[in-house]
Amino acid sequence: MRETVTGNLVYLARNREGEVIALASTLEELLAQLRELPIERPEEEYVVPKTLSDPSVQHFLKKVLTVERGELAPGFSWDGFVDPLGCGFDVTDYGVEGLLAAKEWVEKHYPSLNVPAALANIAFAVAKLVTPAVRQKNPTFSDLVVWNYGRGGEGKSTLFVHAVLPLLSCNLNEEKVIVFMRGAVETSAQMAFLISVNRMPLILDEQTLKALERNADIIISAVVGLGTFKIHAPRYGLQREVRFRNLRGLIVATNVEYQRWLSRVKASASDIAFTRRVLQIAWENAAVSEKAFKDLPKVKPVLGAVQKVWLKYREELARTGDLIELAVLLFQRLSEEYNADLSAYVNAVRTVAESWEELKRTAKATDADILRERAYEIARQELGTTNLTAARVLESLLANPHAYGLSLSKPKKNVREEVEKVESIAQELTARVETKNLSELLSVLAAKGQVFVVFKASSRLVPGVPKEFLGAPKSVYCFNGVKAHGYAIPLSKLVELFLTLPEENLVDFSPASLEAGSGSAESEKGEKEAK
């Protein structure tokens, strides 16, 4: 079935009554589910093959498989809450009783230092109910990934299980709609299933560093617009990538420090834009009270109340810029609609947001950071996917330089030396499948002698007109026949910047030795005239 909301292709099986009995993102997983189904009536026993490689099996499947369109994704649409799979979500309007009960329980049993973190998580989880609808209406909305870091024992899992899930009317053991997943997501196929037919928030608890690193691109797809990513899937009988779209708001709980994960993600050549798209909430290493488990809150679902406020204020809510702004406005409207004091939630959201803003201010971006982040953003637009590696971004940049605001040039001096460096890098990259195309492109550029890259000032990659960029001094170059300020660095250094992430000051190179033409350096007199 082609899911109408996400656009994802989903495999499903129905019984004679038309009920969905198995649902998966791949055919292999669907067949595995069918093999495990209990046989209630002998005449309906499912004969499921062990492999898809048998030609007779493939011929049979082509005959019985049909493609249809329909809505499977439960959650909030523009017109309210929908439950196509019949999971039994409770949309009764209980007002904000559940939110008040959860707040009282948190304030009573959590250490005071962790109360803002706990209440903010509740607020963000409730706000993430409507972020899929907001993202469809407002493509620039930033549905920040909420990253909860703590050493353990702070009560993060306890909060999700006993406060958040009841508020979302979710059953911990519900298999059709997995909202809370404890333990690492081990495979990209598993992650693809989690996000492919769902609009409810996804809470990933107790995530390991390896799992978080492996799913970095999928995590970032949960932030802006209709997040798209691809998974290479030869084991599904396909020799190509399979595209998935992601609308789920994401909350992560882990004992992995955000900066540690970010450094690993950068080292493996993923996008550094996570810095501004992941809201880190650091929990103090203080345990939740033991009495909390004997005094569990009686939390009623909040879906009905959110639906009422959403339908009344959706135009206003959809105009918010990010998750923080949305959560504050949503809770203010809930407070007004039900004449209840929810200011503790609003204050908690603002508290963790202020800490996050301070963290962002202290993290100074280098020229290299700016270049990589902007290059990834342009590549997303050019390639139409969020599933990017440094090699793919660099390949796109070099294959279509004008789209990025740069040019490739042949230097007048030391050509052989730079060509040999590029050829050496190309040879190294040939051995890896994921960099083979980049290797071939570098070899072509080396053969042409185009082994210097000139960045145009005030372009899509370079903010403003700094005196230096990436250690290269400002000079005047010719871009498509028009003189403009720019900065030149060796191509070999650009490759190293993306694939090995060296420091910002990569090279101190004077562009005066570049060959005239596209990206050529003009004289000092020319520079003064340009000014």
N, C-alpha and C positions, 0 to 999 in steps of 0.2 A: 504494500500500500504506500502511496505517496502522501505523506502527512501534510495537510493543507496549511497548517500554521508554520511549521518549521521548514517544510519542503524536503524533509528527510525521507529516504526510501526505507521502509520498515517491513520486515517479514513477520507475518502473523498467521496463525491457524485458528479456525473456528470449529465448533462442534455443530451438530445437526440443528441446534436451536439458534445458531448464529452468534453464540457467545465466544469471545476471544479466550482461547485456552493456552496459547503460547505466543510470546511476543519477543522479538530480538532484532538486533541491528544487522545480523548476518544470517545467512541460510544455515550455516553449520550450527550456530548456536540455537536456532529454532528447532532443528532436527534433534539436537541433544536434549532440549526441553521435552520434546514429544516422547523420546525414549524413556524419560523419567516419569511420565504421567501415570498415575494409578489407573488400572483398567477396571472400570465399574461394570461394564457390560461386555461380555466376550465378543459379541458381534461387532463391537467398535474398536477392537484391538488395532493399535497403530503399528504398521510394519514400516520401520524406519531404517534406511541403509546406514551402514557404519562409515561410508566414505562417499564423497561426491565425484571421485575420479573415474568411476565406472561409466563408460559411455551409455550403457542402457539406463542407468540411473539418471544421467543428465537428460536423455531423451524423454524419460518419463516425467521429470520435473518440468520440462518445457511445456508439456501437455497440460499438466494440472495447475501450474502456477498462473495466476491472473493478476493483473495490475489494476488497482482501483485507487481512487482518491477519496480521502475522508479525514475527519478530525479525530485524532487520538490523544492529543496532548491536553491533560487536565490542567486547570489553572485559570488565571484571570485573562480574559480577552477584553477588548475595548468595551464590550457590552455587558461585562460582568463575569461571574465565575461559571465555568463549564466543567463537566465531568463525563467525557465521552466513554470512558472505560467502565463506568459504573462502580467506582471505588468506594462510594458511600461517604463522601465528604459532607460534614455537617455545616450547612450554610444558614442555620437558624440564627436569627439576630439576637444574641445574648447581650448586646451592648459591649461594654468594655470590662465586664466583670472578670474575665480571665486575665486581662492585663493588670487590673488592680490586685488580684490574688497573687499573681506572679511577682509583682513589685513588693508586696508585703512579705512574701516568703524570702525573697532575695535580701531585702534590707534586714530581715530578722536573723538570717543564718550565714550570710556571706561576710567575710572580713570587710571592714569599711573601705579599705584600699581597692578592693575588687568589685564593689557594688557598681560603680560607673561602667566597668567593663561588662558586667553581667547584664545590666539594664540596656546598655547600648546594643548588645548582641540581640536581645529580644526585639528592640526597635528595628534594627536592620533586617532581621528575619521577617518581621511583619511587613516592612516596606518592600522587601524582595518578592512578596506576593504579587505586587503590581508592576514590578520593573519590566517583565517581558512585554506587557502592553505598552508601557512607556517607551521602551526601546523601539518598538515597531512604529510608534507615532513620532518619536523624536530620536532620529538616528545618532545624534551627537551626545545623547545622555550617557553619562559614565556610571555604570552599575558596578561600583568598586568591589573588588574581591576583599572580603573581610578576613584578615589573617590573625588568628588568635594564637599567641605564643605564651607558653607556660611550661615549667619544668615537670608538672604533673601534680595532681592532688588538689588543684585550685577549685575544682568543681565545674570545669567547662563541660564535660560530658553529662554530668548531673543536670546542669542547666538545660542542655538541649533535650534530654530525655524527659525530664519532669516539668519543664515549663514551655519550651519552644514547640515541641511536637504536639502537645495537647492544644496549644493556641492555633496551630495550623491544621487541626483536625486530622492528624496523621497517626497511623498505626505503625509502631516500630517494626512490626513483622510484615507489613504490606509489601508484596513482591511486584505488583503492577506499577506502583509509584514509589520508588525508593527516594525518600527525602533525607534520611539520615543513614550514613554508611560509616560504620566503625571498622577501622583497619585500612591498610593501604590499597589503593586502586592499582592493581599490578600490571594490567595491560591496557593499551590504547583502545582495544576492542571493547573492553569492559567499560572504560570511560565513555566511549562513543554511545553505548547503550544507555548509560546513565543520563546523558544529556539529549538523546535523539528524539524522544517522544514525551517531553515533559515541560511544563512551565512552572512547576512548583520549585521553591528554593531547594538547593542541594547543599547539605551539610556534610563535609568530609572530616571525620574525626580520626585522631591518632594516625596521622599521615607520616610516613617515613620520608627521609631526604631523597632517597632514590625515586620513590613514587612521585613526589612533588617535582623533581627535576625532569622525570620522564614525561610528565603531563603538562609541562610549562606552557606550551603553545595552546593547549586546550583550556588551561586556566585563563590565559589572557583573552581567549575568544569569548569568555563570559562577561566581558566588560562593556563593549560598545556595539550598538546596533545589532544586526542579525549576524552574530559571530560565526565565521566560516573557517573550518579547518579540514585538512585532508589526512587520511591514514592510508599508508601503502599496504595493500591487502592481497598479496599473492596467495595466502593460505585460504582465502575465500573463493579460490578459483578465478581470481582476477589478476591480470598483470598490470594493474594501474592503481592509482589512488582512488579512494572512495571519499566523497565529500559529505560532511555532516554540518548542520547548522545548529547553533547553540543559543537558546534564549534563557537558560536557567541562571538565576542569581546564585552566587557561590559564596559559601562560608567555609573556612578551613580552620581546623583546630590541630595544633601540632606542638611538639617539643623542639622543633627545628627553628632556630632563630631566622628571622626574615633575611637579615644581611648575609647569613651563611648560605642560605638558599640562593639569594640573588647573585652572590659571587660565583656559585656553581653554574647557575643559568648563563651568566655572562661568559664563563669559561667554556661552556659548551656551545657558544655562539648563538644564543637566543636573544630576544629583544630586551633592551634595558628599560623600555617604557613601563615595565612593571613598577618602577619606583613611584610613579605618580598614580598608578591604577590599582595598587594594592594598599588597603588601609590596615596598617598594623595596630593591633591592640595587645599591649604587653601586660600580662597578668602578674601581679605580685606573687611571690612564692609563699603563699599563706593558705592553709587548708580550710575548706568549707566545714562548718560545724557538723559534728556527728548527729546532732539533733535534727538536722535538715531531713534526714532519711526517715525519721519517725514522724515528721510533721510535713509530709508532702502537700503541696498546694492543690486545691481543687480548682483546676483551670478549665474554663469553658472555652470552646473555639471562638476565634475572633473573625472568622471568614465573613459571617453575615454583616458584622459592623463595618468591616473594611469595604465590603461590596456596596453598602449604603453610601458611605462617604465617597468611594471611588466614582460611583455613578453620578453623584451630585457635584463633585469637584474635579472630575477627571481632566478637563481642559487645563485647569490651573496646575494640577499635579504633574501633568505631562510636560509642562514648560520648565520644570526644574532642571538644573544642570547636572546634578550627580546624586548619588545615593544619600549623602549627608543632608543635602537640601530637601530631598524628597521625604526622608524620615521625619525631619523636623516639621515640615508642613503637614504631613499625614497625621501625625500625633496631635498637632494643634487642632486640626479639623475634627479628629475623633473626640478630643476633649470638649470642643464647642458643641458638637452634635449630641453628645450624651451627658453634657454638663458634669464632667468628671475631671479631677485633677490628675493629669498625666505629665505634669511639668518635670517630674523626676526622670522620665524617659528622655524628654527634650534636652534637659541639662546634661544627662549622661552622654548623649550623642555629641553635644557640643564639646564636652570635656575631652572625649577620646579624639575628636576631630582637631582640637587645638594641639594636642600632643603630637598628632600625626603631621600637622602643618609645621610644627617646630622641627620635627625630624627631617622633613623635606627641605626646610631652609638651611639646615646645617650640612646637608649633603650637596656640596658644590659640584655642578656638572662641568666636566672638562670639555675641550673642543672635540675630543674623540667620542665622548658620551653624546654630545649634541649631534654629531655627524651620524653616528649609528642609529640613534633614535629617529632622526628625521628620515634617514634612508629606509628604515623599516616601515615608517608611515607611508612613504611614497610607494614602496614596493607592494604594500597591502592594496593600494588603489590600482596600481598597474597590473598586478597579478590576480587580484580578486580573491585573496585568501589571507587568513591570519596564521596559517600554518607555515611559518617561515624559518629558514635557517640562515646563518650568515652567508653561506655559499650561494644560496638562492638569491639573496638580496644583492650580493656583490655581482653575481652573474647578470641580474636585471639591470643594475647600474651601468655595467660596462657594455652591455648589449644595446642599451637605449640611453646614452649619456645625456642627450638634450632634455629628456623628461626630468632629469635630476639637476639640471643647471650646471653641467660641467662639460669639458671637452678633453679629448685624448690628443697628445702631442708627441712629436719626435724631437728629441734634444739635438743641438748642434754638436755637442761634445760628449765624450764618454758613452756613446750609444751602445757600443759593444758590451761594456761592463753592465749596463742596466738590462740589456736584452738577455744576457746570460743569467742574471738574477731571476728574471721573469720566467725564462725557460726552465730553470732549476725548480722553481716553485710549481710550474705546470707539471713537470715530471713527477714531483712528489704527490700532487693531487690526483694523478691518473690512477693510482692504486686504489682509490676509494670510490665506490659507486656513486655516493652522494655528491662528489665533487668532480665527476668526470666531465660534465658539460662545461664547468668553469675552467677546467684544465685545458680543454680544446679551445675555448675562447681566448685564454691567456696566450696560448701558442700562436694563434692567429695575430694577436696584437704584437707579440714579440717579432714575428716574421715581418710585420709592417714597420717595426721600429717605434711604434706608438707606446712608449713605455713611461710616459709622464702624464699625470692627471692634473688638470687645471680646474679649480673650483671658482665659480663666479660669485662675487660678493653680493650680498642682499638677494640671495637666491633661495630655492627650496631647501638647500642643504646648509647654507651659511647665513646666520643671522647678522644683519648689519654689515658694516665695513670695518672690521677690526684691523689693527696694524699688522697682526699676525694671525694665522689660522693653522693649526696643526704644526706650528713651528716654522711655517713658511711665511716670508715677508710679503706684504701687499705690493702688487705691481699692476701694470696695465696690460691687458691681453685683448685679443680680438676674438669675440664670440659671434660666429655667423656673420662676420663682416662688421660687427659693431664693437667699438672699444669699450671696455669696462674693467673695473678693478677685479683682481682675482688672486688666487694662491695656487702654487704648483708644488706637487710632491711626486716622488717616484712611484710608479705603479706597484712595485714590489712592496713598498711601505704601506700602501693602501690595502693590499691583500693581507699583510701582517696585522694591520689595524683591525680588520674584521675577523680574521681567523685565529690570531694569537693574542689580540687585545693588549698591545704594549702601552706604555705611558703616552701622555698627550704630546710631549715634545719629541716627535719622532725624528725630525730632520731639520737641519738649518741649511736650506738650499736656496741659492739665488736663482730666480727664474730667467735671468738675463741671457742664459745660454741656450734657451729653447729656440727651435727652428721657427721661422716666420710662418704665419698661416693661422689656422684655427688654433686658438689657445696660445698664440705667440706673445712673447714679452716685447713691449715697446721700450723705447729709450726713456731715460729719466726726464728728458724734455717732454716726451709724450705724456708721461704721468702728470707733469705739472700742468700741461694743457688740458688734460682730462679733468683736473681739479677745477 
